[in-house]
Amino acid sequence: MTWSIVTHDPASGAFAVAVATRAFAVGASCPFVRTGVGAVSTQSMTNRYLGPAILDGLARGLDPASAIEGALAGDAGSGLRQVHVVDRHGRTAGWTGRHCVEWCGSVAGEGVSVAGNMLAGEAVIAETLVAFQASATNAEATKVGAIKVGATDAAPATALPERLMLAMLAGQAAGGDRRGRQSAAMRLITTEDFPDLDLRVDDHPDPLAELGRLLGLWWEQAEPRLAMAPRRANPAGFINLDAIEAGWRASSSSVLGLDLRFRR
């Protein structure tokens, strides 16, 4: 049905999930992330309650395998489920129930896990992992050089969104979901209680290509505003009215002939 990648970047503190499937709106069901805790994807006859339950277990100090075990303990359909997780220490664990449809399984590396079911073959998750790990060595050649999620000048963070896209595209090239393509999603969180990036393609003939298009728009239109938004370190966010209006005048609003101003 689905394959996904969950990962943790210790440099930025980011947790992220990317997922694709031949089913409607995978982003509404599978990916779960929590700041300082972990990332989970729950799939294969998805039980959405497992995502929060596993993250709660991690928050209580359980290791990933124990958190999965605890979450599945009350699920009579555990044999139908597939879940995998990464925690803040980079530890991973996965569960593929005995009733999941072939090909199904998971593979993991340091700080990353890939899992899938109803796939064209084992190569789907293998190639997804290889592409993700390989992208760490050439990240400077991608968007990373321009925009660094959770980065400092001294220690730039890897651009996880690009690495996740490369990984998922490699999995698709290896066959992906054996039924075809329909939806994809990517979710990434760093320091806040809500995601920095939360993109969904709910129904599209080439969902990963569309996800890549949306990611490009995110870099251009959303990522630059993250530092201005209310955050834990600055609960009010950027509130200089004159500066905000100046930005509007320099943007497409002026091209459209709009004179946008705050009430004073």
C-alpha positions as CSV (number, residue, x, y, z in Angstrom):
1,M,0.0,0.0,0.0
2,T,2.6,2.5,1.1
3,W,6.2,3.2,1.8
4,S,7.7,5.9,3.9
5,I,10.9,7.3,5.5
6,V,11.2,8.7,9.0
7,T,14.4,10.5,10.1
8,H,16.0,12.7,12.7
9,D,18.6,15.3,12.1
10,P,20.6,15.8,15.3
11,A,22.2,19.0,14.0
12,S,18.9,20.9,13.7
13,G,16.8,18.7,16.0
14,A,14.4,18.1,13.1
15,F,12.1,15.1,12.8
16,A,10.6,14.4,9.4
17,V,8.4,11.9,7.5
18,A,7.9,11.5,3.8
19,V,5.3,9.0,2.4
20,A,3.7,7.9,-0.8
21,T,1.0,5.4,-1.7
22,R,-1.7,4.4,-4.2
23,A,-4.5,5.6,-1.9
24,F,-6.3,8.9,-1.2
25,A,-4.8,11.5,1.1
26,V,-2.0,9.6,2.8
27,G,-0.9,12.7,4.6
28,A,-4.1,12.7,6.6
29,S,-3.3,9.3,8.1
30,C,0.3,8.2,8.2
31,P,2.9,10.8,9.3
32,F,3.3,11.9,12.9
33,V,6.1,14.2,14.3
34,R,6.6,15.7,17.7
35,T,9.3,18.3,18.7
36,G,12.1,16.8,20.8
37,V,10.4,13.4,20.7
38,G,10.3,11.5,17.4
39,A,8.8,10.8,14.1
40,V,6.4,7.9,13.2
41,S,4.6,6.6,10.2
42,T,1.7,4.2,10.7
43,Q,0.5,2.4,7.6
44,S,-1.0,-0.8,6.2
45,M,-4.7,-0.8,7.2
46,T,-3.7,2.3,9.1
47,N,-4.5,2.8,12.8
48,R,-4.0,6.5,13.3
49,Y,-4.1,6.1,17.1
50,L,-0.7,4.3,16.9
51,G,1.2,7.5,15.9
52,P,0.3,9.6,19.0
53,A,0.5,6.5,21.3
54,I,4.1,5.7,20.1
55,L,5.2,9.3,20.5
56,D,3.7,9.4,24.0
57,G,5.7,6.3,24.8
58,L,8.9,7.9,23.6
59,A,8.1,11.0,25.6
60,R,7.9,8.9,28.7
61,G,11.4,7.6,28.0
62,L,10.6,4.3,26.3
63,D,13.0,3.1,23.5
64,P,11.4,2.9,20.0
65,A,10.8,-0.9,20.1
66,S,9.1,-0.7,23.5
67,A,7.0,2.3,22.4
68,I,5.7,0.3,19.5
69,E,5.1,-2.8,21.6
70,G,3.1,-0.7,24.1
71,A,1.0,1.0,21.4
72,L,0.2,-2.3,19.7
73,A,-0.7,-4.1,22.9
74,G,-4.3,-2.9,22.8
75,D,-4.7,-3.3,19.0
76,A,-6.5,-6.5,18.1
77,G,-5.6,-5.8,14.5
78,S,-1.8,-5.6,15.1
79,G,-1.2,-8.2,12.5
80,L,-2.5,-5.8,9.8
81,R,-0.4,-2.9,10.9
82,Q,3.0,-1.5,9.9
83,V,4.6,1.2,11.9
84,H,8.2,2.5,12.2
85,V,9.8,5.2,14.3
86,V,12.9,7.2,15.0
87,D,13.6,8.9,18.4
88,R,15.7,11.9,19.5
89,H,18.7,9.6,20.0
90,G,18.5,8.4,16.4
91,R,17.3,5.0,17.5
92,T,14.8,3.3,15.2
93,A,12.4,0.4,15.3
94,G,9.7,-1.1,13.0
95,W,6.8,-3.5,13.1
96,T,5.4,-5.3,10.1
97,G,2.4,-7.4,11.0
98,R,2.1,-11.0,9.8
99,H,-0.9,-10.2,7.6
100,C,0.7,-7.3,5.7
101,V,0.7,-7.7,2.0
102,E,4.0,-8.6,0.2
103,W,6.4,-7.2,-0.5
104,C,6.6,-5.8,3.0
105,G,9.3,-5.0,5.5
106,S,11.7,-2.3,6.7
107,V,15.3,-1.3,6.7
108,A,17.1,1.2,8.9
109,G,20.3,3.2,9.3
110,E,21.6,5.7,11.8
111,G,18.8,8.1,12.5
112,V,16.6,6.8,9.6
113,S,14.1,4.1,8.9
114,V,12.3,3.1,5.7
115,A,9.3,0.8,5.7
116,G,6.7,-0.3,3.2
117,N,4.1,-2.8,2.2
118,M,2.3,-3.9,-1.0
119,L,5.5,-2.8,-2.8
120,A,6.9,-3.9,-6.2
121,G,9.8,-5.5,-4.2
122,E,12.4,-5.1,-1.5
123,A,14.4,-2.8,-3.8
124,V,11.9,0.0,-3.1
125,I,12.9,0.5,0.5
126,A,16.5,-0.4,-0.1
127,E,16.9,2.2,-2.8
128,T,15.0,4.8,-0.7
129,L,17.5,4.3,2.1
130,V,20.6,4.3,-0.2
131,A,19.5,7.6,-1.9
132,F,18.8,9.2,1.5
133,Q,22.2,8.3,2.9
134,A,24.1,9.2,-0.3
135,S,22.5,12.6,-0.4
136,A,24.2,13.5,2.9
137,T,27.5,13.7,1.1
138,N,26.4,16.1,-1.7
139,A,23.8,18.2,0.2
140,E,25.8,21.3,-0.5
141,A,25.0,21.0,-4.2
142,T,21.2,21.1,-3.5
143,K,19.0,23.8,-2.0
144,V,20.8,23.4,1.3
145,G,23.3,26.0,0.3
146,A,20.5,28.6,0.0
147,I,18.2,27.8,2.9
148,K,19.1,25.7,6.0
149,V,16.4,24.4,8.2
150,G,17.3,25.0,11.8
151,A,20.9,25.9,10.8
152,T,23.5,28.2,12.1
153,D,26.4,29.8,10.2
154,A,28.8,27.7,12.1
155,A,26.9,24.4,11.6
156,P,24.6,24.4,8.6
157,A,21.9,21.8,8.8
158,T,21.2,19.4,6.0
159,A,18.1,20.3,4.0
160,L,16.0,17.3,4.9
161,P,13.2,18.1,2.5
162,E,15.5,17.7,-0.6
163,R,17.0,14.5,0.8
164,L,13.6,13.1,1.5
165,M,12.5,13.9,-2.0
166,L,15.5,12.3,-3.5
167,A,14.9,9.2,-1.4
168,M,11.3,8.8,-2.3
169,L,12.0,9.4,-6.0
170,A,14.5,6.6,-5.8
171,G,12.0,4.3,-4.2
172,Q,9.5,5.2,-6.9
173,A,12.1,4.4,-9.6
174,A,12.5,1.0,-8.0
175,G,8.8,0.3,-8.5
176,G,7.1,2.0,-5.5
177,D,3.6,0.8,-4.6
178,R,2.8,-2.1,-6.9
179,R,-0.7,-0.8,-7.4
180,G,0.4,2.6,-8.8
181,R,0.4,6.2,-7.6
182,Q,-2.1,8.6,-6.0
183,S,-0.9,10.6,-3.0
184,A,2.2,11.7,-1.1
185,A,3.1,13.9,1.9
186,M,6.0,15.4,3.8
187,R,6.0,16.7,7.3
188,L,9.0,18.2,9.2
189,I,9.2,19.7,12.6
190,T,12.1,21.5,14.5
191,T,11.6,23.6,17.6
192,E,7.9,24.4,17.7
193,D,4.7,22.6,18.6
194,F,3.6,22.5,15.0
195,P,5.4,21.6,11.7
196,D,7.7,23.9,9.9
197,L,6.7,22.1,6.7
198,D,3.5,20.2,6.2
199,L,2.8,19.4,2.5
200,R,0.1,17.0,1.1
201,V,-0.7,15.8,-2.4
202,D,-4.0,14.0,-1.8
203,D,-4.9,12.9,-5.4
204,H,-2.6,13.2,-8.4
205,P,-1.3,11.0,-11.2
206,D,2.3,11.8,-10.2
207,P,2.1,12.7,-6.5
208,L,5.9,12.8,-5.9
209,A,6.4,15.2,-8.8
210,E,3.6,17.4,-7.5
211,L,5.1,17.2,-4.0
212,G,8.3,18.4,-5.4
213,R,6.6,21.4,-7.0
214,L,4.9,22.3,-3.7
215,L,8.2,22.0,-1.9
216,G,9.7,24.5,-4.3
217,L,6.8,26.9,-3.5
218,W,7.5,26.2,0.2
219,W,11.1,27.3,-0.1
220,E,10.0,30.5,-1.9
221,Q,6.9,31.5,0.0
222,A,6.8,29.8,3.4
223,E,10.3,29.0,4.6
224,P,11.4,32.7,4.5
225,R,8.5,33.6,6.8
226,L,9.3,31.0,9.5
227,A,11.6,33.3,11.4
228,M,9.0,36.0,11.4
229,A,6.2,33.8,12.8
230,P,5.4,33.6,16.5
231,R,7.8,31.0,18.0
232,R,8.8,29.8,21.5
233,A,11.9,32.1,21.4
234,N,9.7,35.0,20.2
235,P,6.1,34.5,21.1
236,A,4.9,37.6,19.3
237,G,6.9,37.1,16.1
238,F,7.8,40.0,13.8
239,I,5.3,42.8,14.4
240,N,7.0,45.9,12.9
241,L,4.0,47.3,10.9
242,D,6.1,49.6,8.7
243,A,8.5,46.9,7.7
244,I,5.8,44.4,6.9
245,E,4.0,47.0,4.7
246,A,7.3,47.7,3.0
247,G,7.6,44.1,2.2
248,W,4.1,44.0,0.7
249,R,4.9,47.0,-1.5
250,A,8.0,45.2,-2.8
251,S,6.0,42.0,-3.5
252,S,3.4,41.0,-6.0
253,S,0.7,43.0,-4.1
254,S,2.1,46.2,-5.7
255,V,2.2,44.5,-9.1
256,L,-1.5,43.9,-8.7
257,G,-2.1,47.5,-7.9
258,L,-3.1,46.8,-4.3
259,D,-2.3,49.3,-1.5
260,L,-2.3,47.0,1.5
261,R,-2.0,48.7,4.9
262,F,-2.7,47.8,8.5
263,R,-5.3,49.8,10.4
264,R,-3.7,52.3,12.8
